[in-house]
Amino acid sequence: MAKTFRFLILLLHMLLVLMILIPVSSEEEETKNFYIVYLGDGPSSKGAAVRKHLSLLSSVKASEHDAKESMVYSYTKSFNAFAAKLSRDEAQMLKGA
């Protein structure tokens, strides 16, 4: 009887841990996709291009930190563009900018 009780307690403990570890999905969460934002010919300098990319991203993100987190890559050699992980709404806002 004691072994069964211990087993049940252990099983309940494991279920509780699993429930805590499984991320809860919210329907309010927007799906993020990768987008490439093309800005034209090659930039005059890499530094200026990266600053411009972050500035544009910051205009649709909550903060500069969020903009840096979403930035995947800055294209600065042959053309001026950047790749970022954005929601559909954020991509549409950048399209209009």
MODELLER restraints for C-alpha pairs under 7 A, 6 or more apart:
rsr = mdl.restraints
at = mdl.atoms
rsr.add(forms.Gaussian(group=physical.xy_distance, feature=features.Distance(at['CA:30:A'], at['CA:87:A']), mean=6.19, stdev=0.5))
rsr.add(forms.Gaussian(group=physical.xy_distance, feature=features.Distance(at['CA:31:A'], at['CA:87:A']), mean=5.95, stdev=0.5))
rsr.add(forms.Gaussian(group=physical.xy_distance, feature=features.Distance(at['CA:32:A'], at['CA:85:A']), mean=5.87, stdev=0.5))
rsr.add(forms.Gaussian(group=physical.xy_distance, feature=features.Distance(at['CA:32:A'], at['CA:86:A']), mean=5.00, stdev=0.5))
rsr.add(forms.Gaussian(group=physical.xy_distance, feature=features.Distance(at['CA:32:A'], at['CA:87:A']), mean=4.48, stdev=0.5))
rsr.add(forms.Gaussian(group=physical.xy_distance, feature=features.Distance(at['CA:33:A'], at['CA:85:A']), mean=5.29, stdev=0.5))
rsr.add(forms.Gaussian(group=physical.xy_distance, feature=features.Distance(at['CA:33:A'], at['CA:86:A']), mean=5.52, stdev=0.5))
rsr.add(forms.Gaussian(group=physical.xy_distance, feature=features.Distance(at['CA:33:A'], at['CA:87:A']), mean=6.28, stdev=0.5))
rsr.add(forms.Gaussian(group=physical.xy_distance, feature=features.Distance(at['CA:34:A'], at['CA:83:A']), mean=6.74, stdev=0.5))
rsr.add(forms.Gaussian(group=physical.xy_distance, feature=features.Distance(at['CA:34:A'], at['CA:84:A']), mean=5.60, stdev=0.5))
rsr.add(forms.Gaussian(group=physical.xy_distance, feature=features.Distance(at['CA:34:A'], at['CA:85:A']), mean=4.43, stdev=0.5))
rsr.add(forms.Gaussian(group=physical.xy_distance, feature=features.Distance(at['CA:34:A'], at['CA:86:A']), mean=6.28, stdev=0.5))
rsr.add(forms.Gaussian(group=physical.xy_distance, feature=features.Distance(at['CA:35:A'], at['CA:83:A']), mean=5.51, stdev=0.5))
rsr.add(forms.Gaussian(group=physical.xy_distance, feature=features.Distance(at['CA:35:A'], at['CA:84:A']), mean=5.52, stdev=0.5))
rsr.add(forms.Gaussian(group=physical.xy_distance, feature=features.Distance(at['CA:35:A'], at['CA:85:A']), mean=6.29, stdev=0.5))
rsr.add(forms.Gaussian(group=physical.xy_distance, feature=features.Distance(at['CA:35:A'], at['CA:86:A']), mean=6.83, stdev=0.5))
rsr.add(forms.Gaussian(group=physical.xy_distance, feature=features.Distance(at['CA:36:A'], at['CA:81:A']), mean=6.79, stdev=0.5))
rsr.add(forms.Gaussian(group=physical.xy_distance, feature=features.Distance(at['CA:36:A'], at['CA:82:A']), mean=5.58, stdev=0.5))
rsr.add(forms.Gaussian(group=physical.xy_distance, feature=features.Distance(at['CA:36:A'], at['CA:83:A']), mean=4.28, stdev=0.5))
rsr.add(forms.Gaussian(group=physical.xy_distance, feature=features.Distance(at['CA:36:A'], at['CA:84:A']), mean=6.55, stdev=0.5))
rsr.add(forms.Gaussian(group=physical.xy_distance, feature=features.Distance(at['CA:37:A'], at['CA:81:A']), mean=5.37, stdev=0.5))
rsr.add(forms.Gaussian(group=physical.xy_distance, feature=features.Distance(at['CA:37:A'], at['CA:82:A']), mean=5.37, stdev=0.5))
rsr.add(forms.Gaussian(group=physical.xy_distance, feature=features.Distance(at['CA:37:A'], at['CA:83:A']), mean=6.25, stdev=0.5))
rsr.add(forms.Gaussian(group=physical.xy_distance, feature=features.Distance(at['CA:38:A'], at['CA:80:A']), mean=6.30, stdev=0.5))
rsr.add(forms.Gaussian(group=physical.xy_distance, feature=features.Distance(at['CA:38:A'], at['CA:81:A']), mean=4.31, stdev=0.5))
rsr.add(forms.Gaussian(group=physical.xy_distance, feature=features.Distance(at['CA:38:A'], at['CA:82:A']), mean=6.78, stdev=0.5))
rsr.add(forms.Gaussian(group=physical.xy_distance, feature=features.Distance(at['CA:39:A'], at['CA:80:A']), mean=5.23, stdev=0.5))
rsr.add(forms.Gaussian(group=physical.xy_distance, feature=features.Distance(at['CA:39:A'], at['CA:81:A']), mean=5.26, stdev=0.5))
rsr.add(forms.Gaussian(group=physical.xy_distance, feature=features.Distance(at['CA:40:A'], at['CA:79:A']), mean=6.13, stdev=0.5))
rsr.add(forms.Gaussian(group=physical.xy_distance, feature=features.Distance(at['CA:40:A'], at['CA:80:A']), mean=5.38, stdev=0.5))
rsr.add(forms.Gaussian(group=physical.xy_distance, feature=features.Distance(at['CA:41:A'], at['CA:79:A']), mean=4.61, stdev=0.5))
rsr.add(forms.Gaussian(group=physical.xy_distance, feature=features.Distance(at['CA:41:A'], at['CA:80:A']), mean=5.59, stdev=0.5))
rsr.add(forms.Gaussian(group=physical.xy_distance, feature=features.Distance(at['CA:42:A'], at['CA:76:A']), mean=6.11, stdev=0.5))
rsr.add(forms.Gaussian(group=physical.xy_distance, feature=features.Distance(at['CA:42:A'], at['CA:77:A']), mean=6.02, stdev=0.5))
rsr.add(forms.Gaussian(group=physical.xy_distance, feature=features.Distance(at['CA:42:A'], at['CA:78:A']), mean=5.16, stdev=0.5))
rsr.add(forms.Gaussian(group=physical.xy_distance, feature=features.Distance(at['CA:42:A'], at['CA:79:A']), mean=3.78, stdev=0.5))
rsr.add(forms.Gaussian(group=physical.xy_distance, feature=features.Distance(at['CA:42:A'], at['CA:80:A']), mean=4.82, stdev=0.5))
rsr.add(forms.Gaussian(group=physical.xy_distance, feature=features.Distance(at['CA:43:A'], at['CA:49:A']), mean=5.93, stdev=0.5))
rsr.add(forms.Gaussian(group=physical.xy_distance, feature=features.Distance(at['CA:43:A'], at['CA:76:A']), mean=6.19, stdev=0.5))
rsr.add(forms.Gaussian(group=physical.xy_distance, feature=features.Distance(at['CA:43:A'], at['CA:79:A']), mean=6.83, stdev=0.5))
rsr.add(forms.Gaussian(group=physical.xy_distance, feature=features.Distance(at['CA:43:A'], at['CA:80:A']), mean=5.59, stdev=0.5))
rsr.add(forms.Gaussian(group=physical.xy_distance, feature=features.Distance(at['CA:46:A'], at['CA:76:A']), mean=5.66, stdev=0.5))
rsr.add(forms.Gaussian(group=physical.xy_distance, feature=features.Distance(at['CA:49:A'], at['CA:76:A']), mean=6.70, stdev=0.5))
rsr.add(forms.Gaussian(group=physical.xy_distance, feature=features.Distance(at['CA:50:A'], at['CA:74:A']), mean=6.42, stdev=0.5))
rsr.add(forms.Gaussian(group=physical.xy_distance, feature=features.Distance(at['CA:53:A'], at['CA:82:A']), mean=6.62, stdev=0.5))
rsr.add(forms.Gaussian(group=physical.xy_distance, feature=features.Distance(at['CA:54:A'], at['CA:67:A']), mean=6.17, stdev=0.5))
rsr.add(forms.Gaussian(group=physical.xy_distance, feature=features.Distance(at['CA:54:A'], at['CA:68:A']), mean=6.76, stdev=0.5))
rsr.add(forms.Gaussian(group=physical.xy_distance, feature=features.Distance(at['CA:57:A'], at['CA:67:A']), mean=5.21, stdev=0.5))
rsr.add(forms.Gaussian(group=physical.xy_distance, feature=features.Distance(at['CA:58:A'], at['CA:64:A']), mean=5.20, stdev=0.5))
rsr.add(forms.Gaussian(group=physical.xy_distance, feature=features.Distance(at['CA:58:A'], at['CA:67:A']), mean=5.19, stdev=0.5))
rsr.add(forms.Gaussian(group=physical.xy_distance, feature=features.Distance(at['CA:60:A'], at['CA:90:A']), mean=5.78, stdev=0.5))
rsr.add(forms.Gaussian(group=physical.xy_distance, feature=features.Distance(at['CA:60:A'], at['CA:93:A']), mean=6.73, stdev=0.5))
rsr.add(forms.Gaussian(group=physical.xy_distance, feature=features.Distance(at['CA:61:A'], at['CA:67:A']), mean=5.87, stdev=0.5))
rsr.add(forms.Gaussian(group=physical.xy_distance, feature=features.Distance(at['CA:70:A'], at['CA:84:A']), mean=5.29, stdev=0.5))
rsr.add(forms.Gaussian(group=physical.xy_distance, feature=features.Distance(at['CA:70:A'], at['CA:85:A']), mean=5.02, stdev=0.5))
rsr.add(forms.Gaussian(group=physical.xy_distance, feature=features.Distance(at['CA:70:A'], at['CA:86:A']), mean=6.93, stdev=0.5))
rsr.add(forms.Gaussian(group=physical.xy_distance, feature=features.Distance(at['CA:71:A'], at['CA:83:A']), mean=6.22, stdev=0.5))
rsr.add(forms.Gaussian(group=physical.xy_distance, feature=features.Distance(at['CA:71:A'], at['CA:84:A']), mean=4.38, stdev=0.5))
rsr.add(forms.Gaussian(group=physical.xy_distance, feature=features.Distance(at['CA:71:A'], at['CA:85:A']), mean=6.60, stdev=0.5))
rsr.add(forms.Gaussian(group=physical.xy_distance, feature=features.Distance(at['CA:72:A'], at['CA:83:A']), mean=5.21, stdev=0.5))
rsr.add(forms.Gaussian(group=physical.xy_distance, feature=features.Distance(at['CA:72:A'], at['CA:84:A']), mean=4.95, stdev=0.5))
rsr.add(forms.Gaussian(group=physical.xy_distance, feature=features.Distance(at['CA:73:A'], at['CA:82:A']), mean=5.55, stdev=0.5))
rsr.add(forms.Gaussian(group=physical.xy_distance, feature=features.Distance(at['CA:73:A'], at['CA:83:A']), mean=5.08, stdev=0.5))
rsr.add(forms.Gaussian(group=physical.xy_distance, feature=features.Distance(at['CA:74:A'], at['CA:81:A']), mean=6.11, stdev=0.5))
rsr.add(forms.Gaussian(group=physical.xy_distance, feature=features.Distance(at['CA:74:A'], at['CA:82:A']), mean=4.27, stdev=0.5))
rsr.add(forms.Gaussian(group=physical.xy_distance, feature=features.Distance(at['CA:74:A'], at['CA:83:A']), mean=6.43, stdev=0.5))
rsr.add(forms.Gaussian(group=physical.xy_distance, feature=features.Distance(at['CA:75:A'], at['CA:81:A']), mean=5.00, stdev=0.5))
rsr.add(forms.Gaussian(group=physical.xy_distance, feature=features.Distance(at['CA:75:A'], at['CA:82:A']), mean=5.50, stdev=0.5))
